[in-house]
Amino acid sequence: MAKGYWIARVDVTDPEGYKAYVAANAAAFHKFKGKFLVRGGAFEAPEGVPRARTVVIEFADFATALACYHSPEYAAAKAHRLGRAEADLIVIEGYDGPQP
């Protein structure tokens, strides 16, 4: 079964206030066993318009990734992010088929 992922691109506009979001989202990610694969870090954007921060979180499967996003735990965390960051977030199913 293919894994599920959150891919987020974020511009933090209130770094001090954003800390509450980071602290609060740990409850949802722990409950749904989310694993950070990318959490900021150095990058180069050869195409498109990047945001300052990119985050990739892996979940056991797509349904679990969606359940985490729609959970009360994440809703509580998200309330801390609103107004403190601009974000683009997708929840996507991984690919588990043949490779070249």
N, C-alpha and C positions, 0 to 999 in steps of 0.2 A: 504494500500500500504506500502510495506517495505521501510524503510529509506535507505539512502546511506551513506557510510562512507569512509573516508580516514584513512588509518592506515600507519603511517610513523615511521621508525626506523632511527635514525640520530646520527652520530658522527660529532660534530662540530670541525673543524680543525682551524678555524680562528674566535674566539669568538667576537672580535671587529668588523670584517667585516660582521659577521652573523647578527648583529643588524639591518643592512639595510634591510635584507630579512624579519626579523620579523616585522619591521615597514611597509614594502611595502605589505606584504601578507594580512594585515588587510583589504585593499580595496576589494580584491576578496572575502574574507570570509564574509565581511559585505554584499556585493552585493548578494551573494548566500545564505545568512543566515546560514552560517556554525557555528556550536556550538562546542566548545572544550569540550570533555568529559575527555580526558587525555592530559596533557601538561607537560611532564617530570614527576618529582616526584619520590618518592622512589619505588624501585621494587626489585624483586628477580627473577632470571632466572634459574629455576630448570632444564631446557632442552634447547638445542640449543645454538647458539652464539648470544648474545644480542649486541645491540649498546647502547651507553650511554644515549640516549634519545628516548622515545616513545611518539608519539602524535596520538590521535584518534579524528577526527572531524566528527560530525554528520550533515547530510543534509536531507532535506525533503524526497528525494528519490534518487535512483541510477543515474537517468538522470541529476539531479541537481548537484550531486557530480562530475560527468564527465564534465558537462558544466563549473563548476568552474575551474577544472584542465585545460581545454582547452581554457579558457578565456584570452583575452589580459591582463587583470588585473593580473592574476596569472603568465602569461608569463613574465611580467615585474618584478614581485617579484622574480620569479625563477632565473632570470639573476643575482640577488644579492646573491643567495645561491650557485651557481656553483663556484667551486674552494674554497669554504669556509666551505663545509660540504660534507660528504659522506652520502647518504641517500638511503633507500629502501622505496618505496611508492607503496601501492596498493589502488585502488578505488574498493570498493566492495559493493554489494547489501546486505542489512540486511536480517534477517530471521523473517518472520511474521507468521509462522505456529504454530502448536500445540507444547506445552511444556510438558516435562515429569511430 
